[in-house]
Amino acid sequence: MRRSKPRISNLWAGVIGALVVLAACYLVFGGSLPFSSSPYVLKAMFTSNTQLHIPSPVRIAGVDVGRVVAVQRLPGSGSSQAAVVTMDIDPGGLPIHADATLQIRPRIFLEGNFYAELQPGTPGAPVLPSGSTLPAAQTSGPVQLDRVLASLGHDARTNLQTLLQGIGSVLNVPPTAAEDAAQDPSVRGLTGGQALNAALRYSADAFRASALVNQALLGIQPHDLAGVVKGNEEVLRGLASSGAQLPALISHFDTTLAALAARQQDLAATVAALPPWLAATDSALGPLQASFAPTKAFARALLPGVRQLDPTIGAALPWIAQSIALFSKPELGGLLRDLTPAVQQTSSALTATRAFIVAADQLARCFTHNLIPAGNQVIQDPPVGTGLPVYRELLQTAVGLAGSAGQFDGNGRYVRSQAGGGPVQVQTASVPGQGPLFGNAVLQPLGTRPAWPGQAPPLKSSVPCYRNPAPNLNDVVTGSTP
């Protein structure tokens, strides 16, 4: 039975894992993502030696918000120490206002060198655009060693001697009861010097542990120490190529120690908190080690999908090519061009249709609420009433008019009528433009129905027809005779 070859060699698996770890470390420790936007650039003028180097951090309230990308010396400015520092500021450090200040401060000993402490300014000040430069009046450099030595005059040296004498006397003073109660039981009742001497009892164990560390540095396989020496050679070569950065680190070591001495209480509290942190870290290593097996299984299960990725892309390329052709101008692009005028006219047609529907709705309501109820009424006008609805009388009137207008000679259509009259003379009121009208009636007129109100009823075009009440054709008034 043939054994199947492993899907991926251990060498390539190690290379892929190393690349993933390096990429994660790069992003965690401030590396920028590829294809990211241009950073915010801030420049600052200094009249003294800044001791900043690439890439010294830029911090706001102790949080890294940028880094130094360039330090340009200005020998022609009247001072050989003057320089312009260029910094890239992350979005988390913005905005920066016109009254911002920048101060060079030493980092702790474990970090080494200096960092730029940025105060972004007050919110009421204008916001600085990218590429702006802070003037020298808003910047301050670090305290240099030569300035410290220059300040150690006769009085300062005398005070230093007094300080050393005071420290010696303090180390020989027995502690008070309150101070003794707060100390470790092993040093209670001892002076400071005696407590330091008692600490020497732990030196043997410390040396023994140091020996174990030195033995471990030899490695567990041949040539491990040679590899360490080779690595140290590369490190030293890098330090040698650092230029003035390494001498600056050594020359300012005293400043770093002074900073540690000034924060000795905080440093002691930090050291006291290290054992619990180390214990918690040690307890976390077990779950981390246990997570390696699932991670390997996940990577192993991911490999078939990675192998199928290339055929999938190959199969998708023709589809993408057909999609590009489908959306081109000869295809859907041309159809879209032809449909664009119709779509544009649809909007205006919809507007007109909406107005037509509204007008049709009002007309239908007028028929429902006014015209149809009026047409269904029966006019009570005895003795000449027909007892039929108004709409039927209207239709019969049309038939009568058609019959009376029949053509019976060569003169064409006209209403056949016969003039009549009687002994009763009838006179109307004055008709505008004509005056009164006269006529003869057979009988005396009883009156007019409906009575003429004297003027035509008002017509309000702003009120819809269906909002008016339906007319009552029987609610009329009989007028006087003409």
BELPEFEN-V571154 format. One record per residue. N is the residue number from 1. PSI is psi in degrees with one decimal (NA if undefined). D_LAST is the distance of its C-alpha to the last C-alpha in Angstrom with 2 decimals. Layout:
((N & PSI & D_LAST) (N & PSI & D_LAST))
This chain:
((1 & 127.6 & 129.90) (2 & 135.7 & 128.61) (3 & 132.2 & 127.39) (4 & 141.2 & 124.01) (5 & 145.7 & 124.09) (6 & 147.8 & 122.29) (7 & -31.1 & 118.79) (8 & 138.4 & 119.64) (9 & 159.3 & 122.98) (10 & -33.3 & 123.91) (11 & -48.1 & 124.24) (12 & -34.7 & 120.67) (13 & -40.4 & 119.39) (14 & -38.5 & 121.22) (15 & -43.6 & 119.87) (16 & -42.7 & 116.25) (17 & -39.9 & 116.72) (18 & -40.5 & 118.24) (19 & -39.6 & 115.37) (20 & -43.3 & 112.83) (21 & -41.5 & 114.77) (22 & -40.7 & 115.07) (23 & -40.5 & 111.34) (24 & -43.5 & 110.52) (25 & -39.3 & 112.97) (26 & -43.3 & 111.56) (27 & -38.1 & 107.99) (28 & -39.2 & 109.09) (29 & 30.5 & 111.14) (30 & 6.9 & 108.40) (31 & 146.2 & 108.39) (32 & 148.2 & 105.19) (33 & 145.2 & 103.32) (34 & 152.5 & 103.45) (35 & 20.1 & 100.44) (36 & 164.5 & 99.27) (37 & 163.9 & 97.39) (38 & 137.3 & 99.26) (39 & 165.7 & 100.49) (40 & 126.8 & 99.62) (41 & 129.7 & 102.40) (42 & 132.9 & 103.57) (43 & 153.2 & 106.37) (44 & 138.3 & 108.43) (45 & 131.5 & 110.94) (46 & 140.1 & 114.26) (47 & -4.0 & 116.97) (48 & 172.7 & 119.67) (49 & 123.8 & 121.01) (50 & -27.3 & 118.36) (51 & 18.9 & 120.66) (52 & 146.0 & 117.70) (53 & 169.8 & 118.22) (54 & 123.5 & 116.27) (55 & 83.5 & 114.69) (56 & 141.6 & 114.90) (57 & 155.7 & 111.99) (58 & 126.7 & 109.12) (59 & 147.1 & 108.09) (60 & 116.2 & 105.38) (61 & 38.3 & 106.39) (62 & -1.3 & 109.16) (63 & 131.2 & 106.94) (64 & 124.1 & 107.61) (65 & 5.8 & 104.59) (66 & -169.4 & 106.28) (67 & 156.2 & 109.52) (68 & 128.4 & 111.40) (69 & -14.4 & 111.31) (70 & 143.2 & 113.09) (71 & 109.9 & 115.29) (72 & 114.8 & 115.74) (73 & 148.9 & 118.44) (74 & 80.6 & 117.89) (75 & -24.2 & 121.36) (76 & 5.4 & 120.00) (77 & 5.6 & 117.99) (78 & -12.9 & 120.98) (79 & 126.0 & 121.86) (80 & -14.1 & 123.43) (81 & -7.4 & 121.82) (82 & 144.2 & 118.22) (83 & 159.2 & 116.08) (84 & 122.0 & 112.53) (85 & 127.9 & 111.79) (86 & 131.0 & 109.08) (87 & 145.3 & 107.53) (88 & 123.3 & 105.10) (89 & 130.9 & 102.76) (90 & 160.3 & 101.20) (91 & -26.7 & 97.47) (92 & -18.0 & 98.51) (93 & 5.5 & 99.87) (94 & 156.4 & 96.70) (95 & 162.4 & 95.09) (96 & 127.8 & 97.71) (97 & 169.7 & 96.68) (98 & -24.4 & 98.00) (99 & 22.8 & 100.13) (100 & 152.4 & 101.96) (101 & 153.9 & 105.77) (102 & 129.5 & 108.54) (103 & 136.9 & 111.96) (104 & 124.4 & 114.98) (105 & 148.6 & 116.48) (106 & 143.5 & 119.49) (107 & 170.5 & 118.96) (108 & 168.5 & 121.08) (109 & -38.4 & 124.49) (110 & -26.2 & 123.49) (111 & -45.2 & 120.80) (112 & 154.6 & 122.78) (113 & -160.1 & 121.69) (114 & 167.7 & 118.55) (115 & 161.6 & 114.79) (116 & 119.5 & 111.87) (117 & 117.9 & 109.90) (118 & 127.8 & 106.34) (119 & 112.2 & 104.04) (120 & -6.2 & 100.54) (121 & 179.7 & 99.32) (122 & 149.2 & 96.44) (123 & -24.3 & 92.86) (124 & -16.7 & 91.57) (125 & 155.3 & 93.70) (126 & 151.7 & 92.48) (127 & 131.9 & 93.32) (128 & 133.8 & 96.06) (129 & 167.1 & 95.38) (130 & 138.1 & 97.97) (131 & 0.3 & 100.96) (132 & 159.0 & 100.90) (133 & 128.4 & 104.19) (134 & 131.4 & 105.07) (135 & 167.5 & 107.12) (136 & -25.0 & 110.64) (137 & -18.7 & 109.40) (138 & 13.6 & 107.60) (139 & 157.5 & 110.58) (140 & 138.5 & 114.00) (141 & 177.6 & 117.01) (142 & 164.7 & 119.52) (143 & 117.3 & 122.54) (144 & 157.5 & 125.44) (145 & -35.3 & 129.00) (146 & -32.8 & 130.39) (147 & -37.4 & 128.07) (148 & -44.6 & 129.27) (149 & -35.2 & 132.90) (150 & -28.4 & 132.28) (151 & -9.6 & 130.88) (152 & 72.4 & 134.07) (153 & -166.4 & 135.96) (154 & -43.3 & 138.81) (155 & -39.8 & 136.58) (156 & -40.6 & 134.72) (157 & -37.1 & 138.01) (158 & -42.6 & 139.29) (159 & -35.2 & 136.18) (160 & -40.9 & 136.63) (161 & -42.5 & 140.21) (162 & -37.4 & 139.07) (163 & -45.0 & 136.49) (164 & -40.0 & 139.14) (165 & -39.3 & 141.42) (166 & -39.1 & 138.61) (167 & -41.9 & 137.92) (168 & -42.7 & 141.63) (169 & -34.6 & 141.78) (170 & -36.7 & 138.61) (171 & -19.0 & 140.12) (172 & 1.8 & 143.06) (173 & 127.1 & 141.09) (174 & 147.3 & 140.91) (175 & 154.3 & 137.37) (176 & 171.8 & 136.00) (177 & -39.7 & 135.22) (178 & -41.6 & 131.48) (179 & -38.8 & 132.05) (180 & -31.1 & 134.61) (181 & -25.8 & 132.19) (182 & -1.6 & 129.70) (183 & 168.6 & 132.34) (184 & 141.8 & 133.52) (185 & -27.5 & 136.22) (186 & -18.2 & 138.75) (187 & 13.0 & 138.71) (188 & 138.1 & 138.25) (189 & -1.7 & 140.79) (190 & 150.7 & 141.64) (191 & 174.3 & 141.13) (192 & -41.6 & 139.14) (193 & -41.7 & 142.30) (194 & -37.0 & 143.67) (195 & -37.8 & 140.39) (196 & -38.5 & 140.59) (197 & -38.2 & 144.15) (198 & -28.2 & 143.12) (199 & -17.8 & 140.58) (200 & -17.4 & 143.53) (201 & -23.4 & 144.24) (202 & 0.1 & 141.30) (203 & -38.3 & 142.65) (204 & -45.4 & 144.79) (205 & -37.3 & 141.81) (206 & -42.7 & 139.79) (207 & -38.1 & 142.57) (208 & -42.5 & 142.90) (209 & -36.8 & 139.17) (210 & -36.5 & 139.45) (211 & -39.7 & 142.29) (212 & -39.3 & 140.16) (213 & -43.2 & 137.44) (214 & -37.1 & 139.97) (215 & -36.9 & 141.31) (216 & -29.8 & 137.84) (217 & -18.9 & 137.33) (218 & -17.3 & 140.14) (219 & 176.1 & 137.84) (220 & -6.3 & 138.49) (221 & 159.3 & 139.40) (222 & 149.1 & 141.65) (223 & 5.9 & 140.25) (224 & -44.3 & 137.56) (225 & -35.0 & 139.13) (226 & -38.6 & 139.44) (227 & -38.3 & 135.72) (228 & -43.0 & 135.11) (229 & -40.8 & 137.41) (230 & -41.6 & 135.61) (231 & -40.9 & 132.25) (232 & -33.3 & 133.63) (233 & -42.9 & 134.80) (234 & -37.1 & 131.28) (235 & -45.9 & 129.94) (236 & -35.4 & 132.55) (237 & -39.7 & 131.82) (238 & -38.7 & 128.15) (239 & -37.2 & 129.13) (240 & -30.8 & 131.37) (241 & 0.6 & 128.55) (242 & -7.2 & 126.23) (243 & -127.4 & 127.54) (244 & -1.8 & 127.15) (245 & -44.4 & 125.29) (246 & -46.7 & 128.44) (247 & -35.1 & 130.31) (248 & -36.9 & 127.22) (249 & -41.9 & 127.15) (250 & -41.7 & 130.81) (251 & -26.6 & 130.57) (252 & 15.6 & 127.63) (253 & -35.0 & 129.13) (254 & -37.3 & 130.14) (255 & -37.5 & 126.53) (256 & -42.4 & 125.52) (257 & -36.9 & 128.23) (258 & -38.8 & 127.09) (259 & -38.1 & 123.58) (260 & -39.8 & 125.02) (261 & -36.2 & 127.04) (262 & -25.1 & 124.02) (263 & 38.0 & 122.14) (264 & -33.4 & 125.12) (265 & -43.3 & 123.42) (266 & -38.6 & 120.48) (267 & -39.3 & 122.94) (268 & -40.2 & 124.95) (269 & -35.9 & 121.83) (270 & -44.2 & 121.01) (271 & -38.3 & 124.52) (272 & -28.2 & 124.36) (273 & -8.1 & 121.16) (274 & -42.9 & 122.75) (275 & -48.1 & 124.68) (276 & -37.0 & 121.59) (277 & -41.3 & 119.79) (278 & -37.0 & 122.76) (279 & -42.6 & 122.90) (280 & -38.5 & 119.23) (281 & -41.7 & 119.75) (282 & -39.0 & 122.73) (283 & -25.0 & 120.72) (284 & -18.5 & 117.98) (285 & -31.9 & 120.46) (286 & -54.0 & 120.90) (287 & -32.7 & 117.24) (288 & -41.8 & 117.18) (289 & -37.4 & 120.20) (290 & -25.3 & 118.60) (291 & -13.7 & 115.47) (292 & -38.7 & 117.51) (293 & -49.0 & 117.92) (294 & -33.7 & 114.17) (295 & -40.8 & 113.59) (296 & -40.5 & 116.15) (297 & -38.7 & 114.57) (298 & -43.1 & 111.14) (299 & -38.1 & 112.58) (300 & -39.9 & 114.31) (301 & -23.1 & 111.10) (302 & -21.0 & 109.24) (303 & -43.0 & 111.63) (304 & -38.9 & 110.21) (305 & -36.6 & 106.75) (306 & -38.4 & 108.26) (307 & -35.5 & 110.00) (308 & -7.7 & 106.77) (309 & -41.9 & 104.94) (310 & -46.8 & 106.34) (311 & -34.7 & 105.44) (312 & -44.2 & 101.97) (313 & -40.6 & 101.45) (314 & -38.2 & 102.85) (315 & -28.2 & 100.44) (316 & -23.4 & 97.50) (317 & -46.1 & 98.21) (318 & -39.0 & 97.04) (319 & -40.3 & 93.85) (320 & -39.6 & 93.25) (321 & -42.1 & 93.88) (322 & -35.5 & 91.35) (323 & -39.4 & 88.82) (324 & -42.3 & 89.31) (325 & -35.8 & 88.76) (326 & -39.1 & 85.67) (327 & 5.3 & 84.06) (328 & 172.9 & 85.04) (329 & -38.7 & 82.61) (330 & -21.6 & 83.19) (331 & -110.7 & 82.22) (332 & -28.3 & 79.91) (333 & -43.3 & 79.74) (334 & -38.5 & 78.18) (335 & -40.6 & 75.82) (336 & -38.3 & 74.72) (337 & -37.8 & 74.15) (338 & -32.8 & 71.98) (339 & -15.8 & 69.99) (340 & -47.2 & 69.39) (341 & -39.1 & 66.40) (342 & -39.7 & 64.80) (343 & -39.8 & 65.31) (344 & -39.2 & 63.90) (345 & -23.4 & 60.76) (346 & -36.3 & 60.42) (347 & -48.2 & 59.63) (348 & -35.7 & 56.69) (349 & -38.8 & 55.51) (350 & -38.5 & 55.66) (351 & -45.8 & 53.56) (352 & -39.1 & 50.84) (353 & -38.1 & 51.08) (354 & -43.5 & 50.69) (355 & -38.9 & 47.47) (356 & -40.9 & 46.21) (357 & -38.7 & 47.14) (358 & -44.6 & 45.36) (359 & -39.7 & 42.13) (360 & -36.5 & 42.55) (361 & -43.2 & 43.10) (362 & -37.5 & 39.87) (363 & -41.7 & 37.96) (364 & -38.8 & 39.62) (365 & -36.2 & 38.75) (366 & -41.9 & 35.07) (367 & -42.2 & 35.15) (368 & -43.6 & 37.08) (369 & -21.2 & 35.13) (370 & -61.0 & 31.51) (371 & -47.9 & 30.80) (372 & -46.2 & 32.91) (373 & -37.8 & 31.76) (374 & -38.6 & 28.07) (375 & -25.5 & 28.90) (376 & -6.2 & 30.77) (377 & 152.6 & 27.91) (378 & 120.5 & 26.36) (379 & 123.1 & 22.61) (380 & 98.9 & 22.18) (381 & 65.0 & 19.02) (382 & 149.3 & 20.28) (383 & 8.8 & 20.43) (384 & 3.1 & 19.74) (385 & 145.5 & 21.85) (386 & -18.9 & 25.02) (387 & 10.1 & 27.20) (388 & 155.1 & 28.36) (389 & 160.0 & 28.58) (390 & -37.4 & 26.16) (391 & -31.9 & 28.96) (392 & -37.9 & 29.72) (393 & -37.5 & 26.16) (394 & -41.4 & 26.30) (395 & -40.9 & 29.58) (396 & -35.9 & 28.42) (397 & -39.7 & 25.38) (398 & -37.5 & 28.03) (399 & -39.9 & 30.03) (400 & -41.6 & 27.17) (401 & -38.8 & 26.41) (402 & -37.9 & 30.12) (403 & -37.1 & 30.33) (404 & -17.0 & 27.46) (405 & 23.3 & 29.00) (406 & 153.8 & 32.42) (407 & 123.0 & 34.52) (408 & -0.4 & 35.35) (409 & -175.7 & 36.63) (410 & -1.1 & 38.31) (411 & -3.4 & 35.16) (412 & -169.7 & 34.74) (413 & 138.0 & 32.06) (414 & 159.4 & 28.42) (415 & 125.1 & 25.59) (416 & 121.8 & 25.92) (417 & 162.2 & 22.73) (418 & 125.8 & 22.17) (419 & 137.0 & 19.57) (420 & 173.7 & 17.97) (421 & -179.7 & 15.70) (422 & -170.8 & 15.51) (423 & -11.0 & 15.27) (424 & 120.1 & 11.55) (425 & 133.1 & 9.88) (426 & 135.0 & 6.43) (427 & 129.3 & 5.86) (428 & 171.7 & 5.05) (429 & 172.2 & 7.11) (430 & 125.2 & 10.77) (431 & 129.9 & 12.29) (432 & 128.5 & 15.91) (433 & -11.6 & 18.35) (434 & -23.7 & 16.11) (435 & -166.6 & 13.75) (436 & 152.0 & 10.28) (437 & 146.2 & 9.85) (438 & 149.7 & 9.78) (439 & 173.5 & 10.34) (440 & 135.0 & 11.55) (441 & 151.3 & 11.19) (442 & -42.2 & 14.22) (443 & 162.7 & 12.81) (444 & 125.9 & 10.12) (445 & 139.6 & 7.74) (446 & -28.2 & 9.14) (447 & -173.7 & 6.97) (448 & 140.8 & 7.63) (449 & 119.4 & 11.31) (450 & 161.3 & 12.55) (451 & 144.4 & 10.37) (452 & 122.5 & 10.49) (453 & -3.7 & 13.52) (454 & -20.6 & 13.29) (455 & 157.9 & 16.26) (456 & 146.4 & 18.07) (457 & 149.4 & 20.58) (458 & 145.2 & 24.12) (459 & 113.3 & 26.61) (460 & 102.8 & 30.21) (461 & -16.0 & 32.72) (462 & -12.0 & 35.66) (463 & 125.0 & 34.79) (464 & 150.7 & 35.79) (465 & -40.9 & 33.19) (466 & -14.1 & 35.27) (467 & -14.1 & 35.38) (468 & 145.7 & 31.61) (469 & 151.7 & 30.82) (470 & 135.8 & 29.57) (471 & 142.4 & 25.73) (472 & 103.7 & 24.64) (473 & -19.7 & 21.90) (474 & -9.8 & 21.44) (475 & 69.4 & 21.02) (476 & 164.7 & 17.25) (477 & 135.3 & 14.63) (478 & 126.2 & 11.64) (479 & 177.1 & 8.57) (480 & 172.5 & 6.41) (481 & 153.9 & 3.75) (482 & NA & 0.00))
